Amino acid sequence: MKRKVQFLVSLMVMLFVLLGLQPDAAFSSSLRDEMIVKAKKEGTLVIAGSVADNIKRDLIGFQKRYPFIKIRDLDLNTKSAVNRVSLEAKAGRLSIDWVGISEDGAEIFVRRGLNAKYEFPHLKDFVPGSQPPHGMYVGGAANLRVQGVYNTDLIKPEEVPKSWEEMTDPRFKGKTMFSRSAEEIPGRLAWLWRDKDGKWDWDRAFDFFTRLKAHDPVIASGFVSGTNRVAAGEAAIFWFTPPGPAARMAVLQKAPLSLIAVPKFFGGLRAWSIFKATPHPASAWLLTDYLTSPEGQFELTERIMGFTPLNKKARLGKLANWIAERGGTVENVDLIDLSKLDEIYSDAVQEKSEQFFFKLLGLR
């Protein structure tokens, strides 16, 4: 029996060689073909997330490859997506197939037992450490959180802060902005500045934020709206915003924006989840498969959003390239440790960070 199995395996390998295929490629192609057959029967894909509308409109390569999949999009941030999917799943009537949000939201899905686990062939080419150990979602792209975005008409090159300490300089008083949705930032800074033994530096994080507050910052409602206001000149610097909205505005609309990216800043992931009870799982699988491919990673960062590709074979799209040219690279980021998410996003950490942030800014 053992010899028969060995013979069959050898025969399959010889077949792959004759066809010019590697075994992994053949098996992944078989899986993809299986999903295509199923997706043709599904015909629809419902996606949610902050860039869902951009994916529907601008992921042209996916549309050409799978014209039989009609995408419906829902514009939901992480909190809204978590709440909606959780409520629908509990009621037994899940309408959403695929969600692209931050890794903390995806971890909530996992803890609630909502995610389905799938294999994706292109992940073998991804940056080490970018995938969760449990494999219940895909870390699709890096979502950097640089020190700031600034208006190039209001801040001269020689005035741009070159270090964390210089960010607190009094010369920025009356020129800065925070987002009211950045309540996790003090905690993330405490983690970023942890010592060699892993002890969080809350004192440094709280002192740093207190000195930034002395600038009398404008408070924005969100990262996109805040970036728009900086581009319009309402503030000169927007602290701790993802660079994606600035990249889109600067590259596509020629807005007067640039980045402050002092190593090491921190970054998270855009996490792509497919659910156990999703109505169209094959279509959702094909979307994730495409987005993890070199072509999909390029297209994602060319027109859709200024994320940083994690597939090492992918070319940088023009949005990602704009960010990289200004220091926003994976090499300069302390990418979130997915094996420690329970610690980083624990209730105690979140509460400590939020209480300090909201009290300091007078939002509670």
WOJOCOR-V222013 format. One record per helix or strand. SS is the DSSP state (a for helix, b for strand). FROM is the first residue (numbers start at 1). TO is the last residue. If there is no record, write none. Layout:
ss=[SS & SS]
from=[FROM & FROM]
to=[TO & TO]
//
This chain:
ss=[a & a & b & a & a & b & a & b & a & b & a & b & b & b & a & a & a & b & a & a & b & a & b & a & b & b & a & a & b & b & a & a & b & a & a]
from=[2 & 23 & 44 & 52 & 60 & 70 & 78 & 98 & 103 & 115 & 121 & 126 & 138 & 148 & 157 & 165 & 170 & 176 & 185 & 202 & 218 & 223 & 237 & 244 & 257 & 265 & 281 & 294 & 308 & 311 & 318 & 330 & 333 & 338 & 347]
to=[18 & 42 & 49 & 58 & 65 & 75 & 91 & 102 & 111 & 115 & 125 & 126 & 145 & 151 & 159 & 168 & 172 & 179 & 192 & 213 & 220 & 231 & 239 & 253 & 260 & 275 & 292 & 304 & 309 & 311 & 325 & 332 & 335 & 344 & 360]
//
